[in-house]
Amino acid sequence: MYIATILKPFSMKQSFKSILSVILISLMFSVCIKPDKKSVSSPDGAISVTFKINEGGTPSYQINYHGTPILENSQLGLLREDEDFSSGLKFKSVSKITPIFDKYSLLHGKKKKVTYQANRLTYHLSNVNGTKIDIVFQVSNDGVVFRYVFPDKSNEIRKISRELTSFTFPEGTTGWLQPRAKSKTGWNQVNPCYEEHYWQDTLLSSLPLNDSGWVFPALFKYDKYWISLTETWPERNYCGSHLNKGKNSSELVIGFPEPTEGFTNGTVYPESKLPWSTPWRVITIGENLGILAESTLGTDIAKPMVLDDIDYVKPGRASWSWVLLKDPSVNFKVQKEFIEYASEMNWEYCLIDVGWDTTIGWTGIKELADMAAQKNIGLILWYNSAGDWNTVPFHPKDLLLTSESRNKEFARLKELGIKGIKVDFFGGDGQSMMAYYIDILEDAHKYRLMVNCHGATLPRGLQRTYPNLVSMEAIRGLEYATFGQETADKVPGKSTIIPFTRNIFDPMDFTPVCFTEYDNNTRITGNGAELAQAVLFLSGIQHYAETPSGMVTVPNYVKEMMREIPVSWDESRFIDGYPGKYIIMARKAGKIWYVAGINAEKTEKKLQFHLPFKVSGPALLITEGDSLRSFRKDEFLLRSDNSIDLNVKANGGFVLKMKEE
């Protein structure tokens, strides 16, 4: 009827032409509401993402690497309490492919100067009610990231009840995954705190239906390809997520926290005003482990820095009494010794742990801070995050729960010249709890305080946004090896896994390096492997476990290397390895390369490798001597082809130091 009306004044000939024009326009319009591009590739063309919507309106994607399916048809979509974005979706339009280019700097980690390049494609969709949702893909040479965006504007709070994002791997894929502990379990109900043992090289099809799921980052291998999954930190408007087993045998899906994982009376599940963007889902891909080990994708797409004047954030090394000497060491006399120890080792900090407010007191802390300042050592003080999410009695407690209390406490610390805080025992991944971390970081910044979080979740690139976050635990680290033999037995293998999992993008406070013994358990790692951890593990402040009395027992050349190894690296290179078996990594600071390796297998291993850089002069090698509890030093000139042969003991390791040509 509408067409007839507009054609009425025309002649029959004109009418025919007009009808034909309208039909052509209609056909053109029907085409333009479908995407003109259903795939987007990386700048080098190796990785491609194909997006589609099935007849029922359910969106999905597939990822190919050099034509090989890495992720098969995997579901996309969300359920909001007011709208369904999981089915019945229709294409509205698709954007042009936009090149993305970014340069940024990191204060610590595997690389200081970073360049990120990717291609972005956005699909504009609507559901059965016409409500809009965008799905944004960015594809770089080392992986794929995607997120959901609600572009409409509204001051009304919207709530997401479920995210249906899935990752469907080909059959035969294996994984290195850390189980997620159930909320409110464990010692004083501190879980989840990302401190479980990794499952290694496990067929995804054999994973059980685990109610608590598996934490990020997780590592996978299919055929010759390696894949990592993680996410970015939510901007106060989303919860932290994890992986659950999906309905298909090799499928994993996004899981939300348990209802008990919020800040006191705070929100657990995602809610926000509009517009609203979800965290990026991050998939790193390579045909060798080196691509993952050298990738910075987790910080590439993190929110850029929001702080100004961060000259007080100075990465470094710290002495720390508690890990080996426990609570009795937190007294004035021992902490004075550890400040002197840090000074002797040319380290920058000393951490004073739990209970200092009563065992040392504010007067004693001031005296220690003044003494430390004279030696150019900064003090870091421990705090309990408090709240009703656990029953931990350790103190100081209840001082960080409100902005008013935090500001009062932080002002006092600044007046004393304290350089940082260690905040312990957080309570999960709920939206309000994730916001609590940001509250602490923002208030700490006002008083020029660095922050280290323990009993905590994963950083998810937060250190780029808030550089005063220098480290987070989220690992069953060395302190657990002092608690039980089972953990001590797993340290060598874990040391070869976490550079590709927990420590792949984010700082990790494992608190490495012990050359002496634990109180109640047997240390399994050799001295060379312990030394190698100082190079392999990345943390903005590296809290070393060894004590003053232990350090005097090692050769001077070992102490000298422990004085020199930095925490900020200009470049990192993967040499060789297999998670759970062995690893060789190279890291450069200035003109000096450190190559570190650990053999986690049960027999001595001959490692043969080539260095991917040229050096001048002799190389210094430190490894185990006749036994795992001894050291050996060698100096030698490299062969003309830069090849090296080393015999490394079972559970042993080494560090090579050399100068770049």
DAVEN-V636012 format. One record per residue. OMEGA is omega in whole degrees, 0 to 359 (* if undefined). NEAR is the number of other C-alpha atoms within 8 Angstrom. D_LAST is the distance of its C-alpha to the last C-alpha in Angstrom with 2 decimals. Layout:
BEGIN
omega->[OMEGA OMEGA]
near->[NEAR NEAR]
d_last->[D_LAST D_LAST]
END
This chain:
BEGIN
omega->[179 179 180 181 183 180 189 183 187 175 179 180 178 181 180 179 181 178 179 179 180 178 180 178 179 178 179 180 180 178 186 177 172 183 175 176 178 179 176 184 176 179 180 177 184 184 176 177 176 183 177 174 182 185 178 178 178 181 177 179 175 180 176 175 186 177 180 177 177 169 178 186 187 188 172 174 181 170 171 181 182 185 177 177 180 179 182 181 179 174 167 178 177 183 167 174 184 175 178 179 182 173 179 180 174 181 180 182 187 185 181 183 188 173 181 176 181 172 183 175 182 175 179 186 172 179 185 179 181 179 190 167 176 171 187 175 169 184 176 182 181 176 185 170 175 180 176 179 170 190 182 178 179 175 178 181 174 184 176 181 182 171 186 180 179 178 184 182 174 176 182 178 175 184 170 189 175 177 178 182 180 181 176 175 177 182 180 174 186 184 2 177 169 184 179 177 179 164 189 172 185 176 180 180 180 180 178 171 184 182 183 174 188 188 169 344 177 183 182 176 172 183 179 187 179 183 174 176 171 181 175 181 178 182 180 187 180 175 167 184 176 182 171 174 180 182 177 191 181 182 172 183 177 177 177 180 173 184 184 188 179 168 184 181 183 181 176 187 189 172 185 165 179 1 189 176 178 173 175 166 192 182 179 189 175 176 170 183 181 180 179 183 182 183 173 187 182 174 179 185 171 178 180 184 179 181 172 176 182 182 178 181 184 177 180 182 183 167 185 185 196 190 179 186 174 191 183 182 184 177 186 185 183 181 174 178 182 172 177 177 178 180 179 181 183 174 190 190 170 180 175 194 193 172 183 184 178 182 178 179 184 179 178 178 178 179 178 180 178 178 180 181 179 180 182 176 177 179 174 184 183 174 170 179 175 185 183 185 173 183 181 183 188 185 8 188 175 183 184 189 180 179 180 181 179 182 178 181 182 177 178 178 180 180 179 182 177 187 183 178 171 184 191 170 173 192 174 190 178 184 181 178 177 177 180 175 181 177 180 181 182 178 178 180 180 184 173 180 172 186 172 182 176 185 197 175 181 181 178 178 184 180 174 182 180 184 176 168 186 178 171 182 178 179 172 189 188 181 178 176 176 181 186 183 180 178 179 180 186 185 180 180 180 181 179 180 191 172 180 182 185 188 186 181 194 176 186 180 177 186 189 168 173 181 181 187 171 182 191 186 179 175 183 184 173 181 178 178 178 178 180 180 180 178 186 187 185 178 181 166 181 180 183 186 187 183 177 181 177 183 181 181 184 180 181 181 175 177 181 178 178 174 190 187 182 174 178 185 177 184 176 179 172 180 183 174 175 186 182 183 179 179 171 179 175 177 184 171 186 179 186 174 169 176 184 179 176 174 183 181 189 179 176 185 174 181 178 183 177 176 182 179 182 181 177 179 184 173 176 179 171 179 176 174 182 180 179 182 180 177 172 178 175 171 183 175 179 174 183 180 178 180 182 172 179 169 184 182 172 183 179 180 183 168 172 176 181 182 179 179 *]
near->[4 5 7 7 7 7 9 7 5 8 6 6 7 8 11 8 8 9 9 8 8 8 8 8 8 8 8 8 8 8 8 9 9 10 12 6 6 8 8 14 13 14 11 7 9 11 15 13 13 10 10 8 11 7 5 8 11 14 14 11 13 13 12 12 11 7 6 6 10 12 12 12 8 12 12 12 12 13 13 12 9 6 7 10 12 13 11 10 15 10 12 11 11 13 8 6 8 7 8 9 8 8 8 7 7 10 10 13 15 12 12 13 9 11 8 11 11 13 15 13 13 11 13 13 13 13 14 8 5 6 8 11 13 12 12 12 12 11 18 14 12 12 14 13 11 11 12 11 12 11 10 7 7 8 6 6 9 11 11 12 10 8 10 12 11 12 11 12 10 11 7 8 13 11 14 14 12 13 12 11 11 9 12 12 11 7 5 9 12 18 13 15 15 16 9 10 7 9 10 8 8 10 10 12 8 7 8 5 7 7 6 9 13 12 12 13 12 15 13 12 11 11 5 7 11 14 12 15 12 12 13 14 11 11 7 8 11 13 15 12 10 12 12 14 12 10 5 6 9 12 13 11 12 12 10 10 14 8 7 8 14 17 14 7 5 9 10 17 13 12 10 9 11 13 10 10 8 10 12 10 11 15 11 13 14 13 8 9 10 11 11 16 11 10 10 8 12 14 10 9 8 13 7 6 8 6 9 4 5 9 5 7 10 6 11 12 13 14 17 14 17 11 9 12 8 9 8 6 10 17 10 10 6 10 13 9 9 14 13 9 10 15 12 7 9 7 13 12 14 14 13 14 11 11 12 15 9 6 9 12 9 7 7 9 9 9 8 11 13 10 8 12 10 7 8 8 14 13 14 13 12 15 12 12 13 14 9 6 15 12 8 9 5 8 10 12 11 9 11 12 10 7 9 6 10 13 10 8 10 12 9 8 9 12 7 9 11 13 11 11 12 12 12 12 14 14 15 14 14 18 17 13 16 13 10 9 8 8 9 10 12 8 12 13 11 7 9 11 16 13 14 13 11 12 12 16 13 11 10 13 13 13 12 12 12 11 13 12 12 14 14 15 15 15 12 12 12 13 10 10 15 13 9 10 10 7 11 15 10 8 12 14 13 10 11 16 11 10 12 12 13 15 12 12 13 16 14 14 14 11 11 14 11 10 11 6 8 9 6 7 12 8 9 9 11 14 16 16 17 14 13 14 12 10 13 10 11 14 14 14 12 13 13 12 14 12 11 9 6 10 10 7 6 9 8 6 6 9 11 8 8 9 9 6 8 8 15 13 14 12 10 12 11 11 13 9 10 8 10 11 11 14 13 12 13 12 14 12 11 5 7 10 13 12 12 15 14 18 17 13 11 6 6 10 10 8 9 8 9 9 9 7 5 8 8 8 7 9 12 11 12 13 15 17 9 6 7 13 9 10 13 9 8 7 8 7 7 10 7 5 6 10 11 11 8 7 8 14 12 11 14 17 19 16 14 12 11 13 11 10 5]
d_last->[80.99 78.27 77.61 81.32 81.75 79.12 80.45 84.15 84.50 83.01 84.76 84.45 82.01 79.99 80.21 78.75 75.84 75.33 75.47 72.90 70.66 71.01 70.19 67.06 66.02 66.65 64.58 61.75 61.99 61.98 58.79 57.03 57.58 55.56 51.80 50.63 47.38 47.46 43.76 40.41 37.05 33.40 31.58 30.13 33.58 32.62 34.66 38.24 40.91 44.57 47.19 50.93 54.22 56.79 60.54 61.07 58.62 55.96 52.38 49.60 46.14 44.10 40.35 39.00 35.50 35.25 39.04 39.27 41.24 39.12 41.82 45.29 48.09 47.62 50.07 49.62 52.07 53.44 56.82 57.84 61.08 62.61 61.07 59.86 56.58 56.28 58.78 60.96 58.07 58.20 55.76 56.28 53.36 49.65 47.11 44.92 41.39 39.36 35.60 34.04 30.91 29.63 26.72 26.68 24.79 25.12 25.04 23.90 23.25 20.69 19.58 20.36 20.59 22.68 24.22 27.33 29.19 32.44 35.84 38.91 42.45 45.45 48.71 51.75 54.43 57.75 59.87 63.58 64.54 62.36 59.95 56.43 53.18 49.82 47.13 43.67 40.83 37.20 34.98 31.19 28.83 28.57 32.20 35.60 37.23 40.89 43.49 47.19 48.58 52.20 52.48 56.04 56.88 59.09 59.62 61.15 59.06 58.09 57.20 55.22 56.79 54.49 51.34 51.62 47.99 47.15 44.27 45.70 43.34 44.17 46.06 43.91 41.30 40.19 38.99 37.36 39.62 40.70 44.49 45.81 48.25 51.67 52.40 54.27 53.54 51.79 51.97 53.91 53.56 49.93 48.92 47.21 44.01 41.52 41.42 42.62 41.15 39.40 41.18 38.74 38.66 42.24 44.14 45.04 48.45 49.06 48.29 51.46 53.08 51.72 53.49 50.55 47.93 44.15 41.58 38.59 35.83 36.84 34.81 36.33 35.71 37.74 37.12 33.35 33.09 32.14 33.81 33.78 36.71 36.91 38.31 37.81 39.64 43.18 44.09 47.15 48.98 48.09 47.79 44.81 45.14 44.42 45.02 48.37 49.44 51.01 54.14 52.34 50.81 47.13 47.57 46.34 47.77 47.14 49.06 50.22 50.65 53.84 56.53 55.83 52.24 53.01 53.06 56.55 58.96 56.05 55.26 53.63 53.60 52.24 54.42 53.89 55.47 54.59 52.30 50.22 46.83 45.84 42.40 39.95 39.90 36.27 35.49 31.88 31.59 29.11 29.36 26.80 26.17 22.68 24.37 26.43 23.83 21.56 24.60 25.79 29.19 31.15 30.09 29.81 33.60 34.48 36.51 34.39 34.50 38.06 37.49 37.00 35.67 33.42 31.67 33.31 31.33 28.54 26.77 26.44 27.62 31.25 33.52 36.54 39.55 41.55 39.58 40.35 43.21 45.01 47.81 48.98 45.66 46.27 48.02 47.43 46.64 44.02 42.31 42.15 40.41 37.85 37.18 36.59 34.40 32.20 31.96 31.04 28.24 26.92 27.94 29.46 32.64 35.57 37.68 41.43 43.06 46.52 49.71 48.34 51.12 53.74 52.02 50.33 52.02 51.17 51.95 49.61 46.84 47.18 46.92 43.82 42.22 42.95 41.56 38.37 37.95 38.15 35.16 33.23 33.90 35.30 38.07 38.49 42.03 43.42 46.13 48.26 48.28 52.01 54.32 56.73 54.19 54.02 55.92 53.15 54.81 51.72 51.54 50.99 52.45 54.13 52.31 50.01 52.52 53.65 51.99 54.43 53.62 49.84 49.92 52.09 49.84 46.56 48.10 48.93 45.38 43.96 46.46 45.25 41.58 40.71 37.35 37.93 40.28 40.16 42.89 44.20 46.65 46.76 49.21 47.90 46.91 50.00 49.67 50.97 48.66 45.59 46.93 47.33 43.57 43.22 46.10 44.40 41.06 42.86 45.03 42.18 40.28 43.28 42.81 39.01 38.75 36.03 37.42 36.71 39.23 40.40 43.06 41.87 41.14 37.81 35.92 35.77 33.26 35.40 32.48 31.52 35.11 35.62 32.36 34.44 34.61 31.76 32.71 35.50 36.56 38.07 37.00 38.73 36.29 36.25 39.57 41.31 39.95 41.94 45.02 45.37 44.24 43.97 41.16 39.46 39.61 37.85 34.82 32.45 33.42 33.39 29.85 28.76 31.01 30.57 26.98 28.79 32.06 32.74 29.16 28.04 28.41 30.00 29.51 31.26 32.75 32.80 32.61 30.44 29.70 32.67 32.31 36.06 39.05 41.01 44.62 46.45 44.06 41.72 37.98 36.72 32.94 31.13 29.23 25.85 26.98 28.06 24.73 23.03 25.41 23.81 20.69 22.64 25.47 25.23 27.56 27.73 29.18 28.41 31.59 30.91 33.88 33.57 36.07 35.94 37.97 35.70 32.45 33.87 34.25 30.57 28.34 26.64 23.15 24.21 25.67 22.54 20.50 23.43 23.19 19.55 19.39 19.93 22.14 20.56 17.55 15.60 15.10 16.53 16.29 19.11 18.40 21.99 25.33 28.96 30.78 32.97 31.36 27.65 24.47 20.70 18.71 15.14 14.92 12.37 13.50 11.68 8.11 9.59 10.40 13.86 15.34 19.12 21.93 25.73 28.25 31.56 33.53 36.31 34.88 31.76 29.19 26.72 23.61 21.62 18.69 15.52 12.40 12.09 8.32 5.51 4.33 4.73 8.37 11.21 12.01 15.12 17.83 21.02 23.83 27.59 29.24 32.62 33.90 32.79 33.68 31.42 27.72 25.55 22.28 20.09 16.94 15.53 12.88 12.12 14.02 12.90 13.97 12.02 15.56 16.99 20.70 22.21 25.86 26.62 30.11 32.48 31.94 28.89 25.25 21.89 18.81 15.37 13.01 9.35 6.42 3.79 0.00]
END
